């Protein structure tokens, strides 16, 4: 497993270094969001090149990871092209300029994302390190949970994109479709995707990784940061909170 991790970490570090240099040249860092999904695929894919062969379970987990990562990266990169630098990153970097700014972004933007990718990717890399494994009930259950997550994440993002593209939606709150059942269908879907990928290998020593992803989405970089901004920008958001579940889908109240 060490060789797989080392190869994956090296490929990931090289990619992040190149992106960091691009950020210096462009003066932007928020395109790194689009690399979030791709980073997992680079780390796992590079690690897989060290293996003589892949079993059906390993092939399945890589295929599901690839489908998730490519879709997410394309979606986030298109968002970056449309909107430019994310205000969240402007706030994080603050008044830093020049060398101080570049050192800060190297560690706290690019470096931190790389570290999180290597930690959260552990169930995929751990499964790759095992002897070739066939498909069993765990694999089918994991694929089903992944599919549920992909549905919520992909459909949620699609509904949000259509909503934002409508000029009549300016200043309003999306409360239809999946967004009537949960205020963050894309985040809920993301959590399900990672629990599904873990379930394929079901290594109990690595269960902390989907739990960490869920915590990040629910309590740190996902729901709290986004809702803090939405409460300020959307007058109707407070009422939306009262009738709609924050994360796990539930029928809307009233």
Steps between C-alpha positions, in 0.01 A plus 500: 500500500795729567612492136148579377466791743847635418438489126158660538631768737786586263267540202260708708777723637636563150154598377440735793841661456418574136163647600662711771738649241202573275328673792802729541488592132122553494452655843210260564481189718134395498542285187644252751140403583473345155805287579336347809344212308790461256749481785345177629512345155864600453605356837308174460570463128875556543503249785318245286779512241726322749275193503537201267124455468169618642217282625132576428454683832807717441387575144155594629629740766729673249220531244260650753770737627576610143134567417457707816826694464469591131140620533577708809817655358329601174208650693723700737735616225208632297381682811845653547510617137158660540557672835876538547666515841286371785443759777571230760860477383534878492395501866732213594805659338416843639740786443801280428696596188816398320715222646294487820185429299666229290647320801163513677310360201762229449437362849142594586329470161692258280685308771195454721291376210770250408520370857122460523489315168762250616314438827152469351622285210627237744208253450556498123877467526465241776276285281744532209777369728309179575519183289264499201147478639177400331164669535302406811203634695713779648601613152142504373379685811782753462419554133132551585583757768741671258219514241263658752764760582578567136128556433465757778827674417461512123129579488537753781778681315298492176193645669710772664665590168162539330372708791798736490474537123147639530506881544174478695679298770724791605491535878264204541546160665486171310244293692369259236612158378763339720552839664157469661617189687846614608671838493813334365422203273843525338678476836280211614573328170873554540492335842310201360753465218787468746316265734424289193862489388605401852232230516643321196816425696332530848830526688399600854841654565425756226140582592623833639552632146135514382417619852754782456352593162152510653625718786667743258182529297262534795701692756801674344559596137160407360169590662620758762706715262244500222201567724676787675526671163151405382333641811648839414420489129157331499226665714280189475773258609408513871149376417647234270709373791190459716323272255785309335744244638860619511664184368311169509198501264163532671156608379470880528304642792171671425 
